[in-house]
Amino acid sequence: MYSLWVRIPLWQRVLAGFALGALAGWLAGPSAKDWFKPVGDLYISLIRMVVIPLLLTSIISSVANLHGVGGAARLGGKTIGYFILTAVFASLIGLGTGLLLEPGLGLGQLALQEVKPKVIPGPLEVLLGVVPSNPFKAMADGNVLQVLFFALVIGAVLAVMGDKAATVRTFVNEANDVVMKVVKIALQLTPIGTFGLIAWVVGVYGAGALAPLAKYIVAVYVACAIHLVVVYGGLTWLHGLNPLKFFKGVAPATQVAFVTASSFATLPMTLSSTVNRLGVAREYASFAVPLGASMKMDGCGAIFPAIAAIFIAQYTGVELSTGAYVAIFVTAVIGSLATAGVPGPSIVMLTLTLNAVGLPLEAIGYIIAVDRVVDMMRTATNVTGQALVPVLVARTEGLLNKDVYNGAYLAEDDSPAAAAPAKA
């Protein structure tokens, strides 16, 4: 039975789980939350169980071996540079889509939902919060940014020590292999988790619940789609890569991101897709993908705050000046970096944007009711970008296996095949 299950490509199984879940949710209605949500929650818990061990072992292993694939500082600088570049495009697309579609005009009276206030840390507080006073507590609390920092330090020390730390490096490499095997098993359950998550979303958020904010939802989805196709597709093309191959390779991660609405829950799938389907060297991908999950949020950090701010301004009748639009743009670009590691980053980023232009914070309550539906698309955009940047950097650094990128992998388990001629 298992061999039959894995014989079907993972993305097809996930798509089938999505379709069956949507049907089950439509049939069950609001009761889908009680029937199917526990299935999705169990899957997310299983994936989150392996995220911290995966982060710890993969980053230590990759950084300890980065001397073999290029300078760590150069790779890190290029990676963050691409993060900023794509965020600029995302912010501009968010502003343009909001101004063109005018999602806040022509609406009736919307219900004001309760919004819990978010504490926005300052830049110094964010910086200090990256360094864990107790790395074991950081792991127990699931503080990904602190675990990332700790793993980077240990990996760098192992790299500097060289042969003196060969035993430790071998242990970490083997531990990473064990964790990857566990991840592989967990990912095989993705179609079942997809079924449960989509079923409860469709059951709870029916057409009637979404109708009042349909223009706003459409605006976010359209902006994200433009960003995916034009910016991400365009950048792959400019780097001499086939955009369709990229979207096919990243499809499993994009699908999981859409149904889970969580970059960190998708992290194992994103790393697997980036290495095994897109051909990025594991040593570099194991560093860049977790970094992207913490810092690269084109959907949540750039597109969403721009559109939501325009929606709130239009709905509340506030006229925005040219300076206000510039402030929205700048805040949206830097927001994802400034709030890395902060819980609920999308609302925090929106709060920053509204503060920057003087819009009422309580107006967030008008859109919070459909935030889960919007979050699915913006997270799918985030995760697709978190795989894109390692591909682009790897392409410029000679760390991309084009045979794998062009489709030379085993569809049964999504692992790289032996060297094969690249397909035209």
TATA-V640181 format. One record per helix or strand. SS is the DSSP state (h for helix, s for strand). FROM is the first residue (numbers start at 1). TO is the last residue. If there is no record, write none. Layout:
ss from to
SS FROM TO
SS FROM TO
//
This chain:
ss from to
h 2 7
h 10 64
h 66 68
h 72 101
h 123 130
h 135 141
h 144 187
h 190 204
h 207 211
h 214 238
h 243 260
h 263 276
s 280 280
h 282 295
h 298 316
h 322 338
h 345 357
h 361 366
h 368 397
s 400 400
h 402 405
s 409 410
s 415 416
//
